[in-house]
Amino acid sequence: MLYLWIKALHILAIISWMAAMLYLPRLFVYHCGAPVGSPQSETFKVMERKLHRYISNPAMIVAWLAGLWLAWDGGWFTQGWLHGKLLLVLVLSGVHGMQSRWMKQFARDERPHSERYFRIMNEVPALLMVGIVILVVVKPF
């Protein structure tokens, strides 16, 4: 029964993490268009910080911990599909770190990249998610 509770927790954490990973770059797109020092820019700073601190970071930590527990409990560390999944989750965690850096740059009133760049980067977590889901469900190797 504990396995099912941990699995549910893992799924909830992933949903929360992915929601934040997809929304934060969208906020960056809009933040790029807000004049530095404007009330709109300041509002984006608060939204970005709270989304990252209270949703994205905790959800990532819970997803990793619950996922590693599930892999250990299931004895899957020798499975090729898990190796692929872990690689994609590591890349997703790297994107998470990049988003954190960009958020800090926006907080300093820097504009690290263009709106177009953030529109493209908004798709990266979605593509990684597709690969992860396929590996977990289909287990192609």
Steps between C-alpha positions, in 0.01 A plus 500: 500500500791736572617457140169633367512804732856580392400455136206739544731751670749465213231565239367803688852641536567450129177674404588795724861516381403486133231765544761734648763406239256584222362819657824669611640548147162641398534755780849579368352568155263757648765637736724577200232735371455685830706818543771475766377642832135504391228368732443221247866396517491499879187284495671249270795483740270404787309247289821338374660482843193350669440248222861385515541502878166359609403268215786416264780436750299291750330304220834417339642378830197284577494362143866399525470346848178311429626390157827366637310314773267346239797396284673344800185325621425370151857384442518696175852642524623234255229583243601691185178699488572636850849606393345694211238650724756607760709663226200701380406593858858620556468718189164628629667580833766692307227701328355563846838643604511718188154634581620580851795696359275691257258583782786651701612702198149638454494584872810717437317671210712321243344359184713188439331400172233604253131419510556261207769313694265445794219392266733230367625405848137464607482190278807322640335367820203378295726307261691347791171404664389318184821298498474420870139384477576280199793338682294434812188369328639319194833392653657458153824357640 
